[in-house]
Amino acid sequence: MKTIATTLLSAVLASGSLWGADAAVTALKVNSDLSTVSYASDLWKKATFSSVLLYPQTTIRMNDKKANAMNAHNKAKKAMVAALYNQENIVFMIRWPDSTVNVQKGMSTTSYADGFAVQFAGNFSDPNALPYIGMGSEGRPVVLHLQKVAKDIYEPNGNGDVAHQVNRNQTDLFGKELAAFDKKVASLGSSDYERSFVSEGFRSMTEIKDGSNHSYARIHYLQNKKSWEGTLSRALKDDYVNLNAGAIPVAFAVWDGEKMGRDGLKHLSAWVSVKLQGMQGGEALIKALDTKLTGDPKAGKAAVAANGCVGCHQIEDSDAPNLMGPSLRNVGGYSTAGYLKESLLKPSAAIVPGYNRNAHSAYPWYTLDKGVRVSTMTDFSWLDEKTQNDIVAYLQTLKAEVE
């Protein structure tokens, strides 16, 4: 296992009852081969689909005026998710609404693609200290599988065949010879834009190219339902994650090319608990992800105001944008109670960078101490536990309506 490989839920965490909480998604155990399962497989008829809400990610404001205007009033999307697993692989299907089809066109810088991603935590031994959603965080890696809708492109794939990378209009071919050239280019083309990445914090995302990560993803548009469905199959265990556990945390994201969606401009779920049917354990993870922290949101809102949080964060839609710190407008949609409380007590645990490197140079979000990022946010561990819980309960209410 590599240094960022996962550790399983400990026996202590795995013991006990469900405390009344149910996993958000249940992975059905099957005996069939799952290494290359797509949306067309009959296996999905056996699966149980569960709703997962995807919220517009508004933590960091894009440095793109047009994109910001197009996405200013995004609502949450309701996706349907199902999972299957066997001894070697686990596969997910996600369906989400999208009224338009947008395709990545070669190297175009003005077109944006629809797509989806499935993310796994490299280490989930402590379900209250999962990686920062989206990019992971220092010491808490994530593996992310991305699938975009792409136009056929030619890739040499190491064959050394450069002749067919030439634009057809720059050849000296005509008639049947040109038709044969086009046919050859098409046979060498690929419309499958599938990538896998590992990340341990912002600006650390790295594509996995060493062959140690085995996955298979597909995407398909349902014209009659105006929605996409995507599937991802991957190994239960590889050099980066070990998913042989009673329950695992998984996150989902989708992009809308029609609204210039890319990078952080997307819809994102919180960490979702997935129970592997028939496997023991995972109760502590399910509890951490699927039960709300006891607290009084009204009192929490008053505590947020009293402690001046709006001075650095945009908290509600009615607040003026404040780029002194990350926006919290939808933080309740894609953050767990454990992450919110940790951020309150240990602000440097996961640091979100500014929306661009030149923003508010006189008021940085963090400083560097011997190369380590230290948040400039106040440590609120001095607050009594009730007030802490009240604030978290309030922050969990901050989320967009579902479309």
C-alpha positions, 0 to 999 in steps of 0.5 A: 500500500502507498503512503496515502492508502486507506485504513479500515474502520477500526473494530471499536468503531465498527461495533455497536448498533446503528443508533437509529441511523440508516445508510444513505445508499446500500450497495447490493452484493452480486456474483456477476462480473462488475469490472466493466458494468455500464448503464445498459446492464440488467444488473441495475434492475436489482439495485435500489436507488436512493436520492442524494442531493447535490448543492451548488458549490459556492465556497470560492467565487469564480474569476469569471463574471459571465459564469458567476452571473449564470450560476448566481441563483442555482438550486440544488439537484436531486440525483438518484444513486445505486451501487453494486459490489462483489469480491473485487469491484464496486460500481455506482450509477448516478442519474441527475436532471439536465435539460441540455447536452453539452460536449467537450469539443477538442481543445476548445476553450469556449465550450464546456462539457456535462460530466460527473465525478465520484470521490472516495476518501483515502482514509475514513478510520475517523468518520468525524475527520474525513477529507475536505470535500472536493479536493481532499486536505493535507494528510487526508487524501481523496481519489476522484474519478471524472467522466466528461462528455467529449467529442471524438478525438484522435489519440496516438496512444503510443503508436507513433502514428502521427499521419492521422493527426493532420487536419483533413483540409491539410492533406492532399487527399480527395474522393475515396482516399480522403474518405478512407483517411477520415475512416481511419481517423475515426477508428483511432478516435476516442470519445471516452474522457475518463480520468482518475486523480489523487489529491491531498489539498488544493492545487495538489490534484494529480492524475493517476497514470501508473496503472495502479488504479483500475476503473471503468466509467460511462455516461449516457443521456436520457432524452425522454427524461432530460437527464444524464446517467453515469456509471463508475466501476472500480476495484474495491482495493488498490494502492490508494483506497481500500473499500472492504468495510461495512460502510464507506464514504462516497461523494458525487459531483456533476457539471453543467456545460450549458452554464460554463460548469468546470472545476469548482463550478459544479453541484456537489454532495456531502460525504454520503454513507454507502453500506455494503450489504452483508458486510459487518461494521460501519455503524459509526460512519453511518451515524457521523454522516446521517445524523444531525448534531443536536443544537438550536439553529436559531441560537446558532444564528445569533452566536454567528452574528455575535462573533462577527462571522459575517465580517469574513464570510458571506453566510446567507444569500442576502449578505453582500459577497465577502471575499475575505473568507470562503462563502458559506451560503451552501455549506450545509449542503455539502459539509458534514457536522463533523467537518463544520465543527472541526472547522470551528475548533481547528480552522487550519485543519483544511484551508480553502485558498482565495478565489485567485492568488491576487485577491486581498493580498493585504488580508490573506486567508492563511499565512505560512509557518515553515511551509505549513498553511495556518488559517487566519480565522479565529479559533473558536474552541473557547466557546462552550460546547452548547454554543458550538453545537448551536452554530453547527446546527445553524450552518447545516441549514445553509443550503439552496432549495431543491429544483 
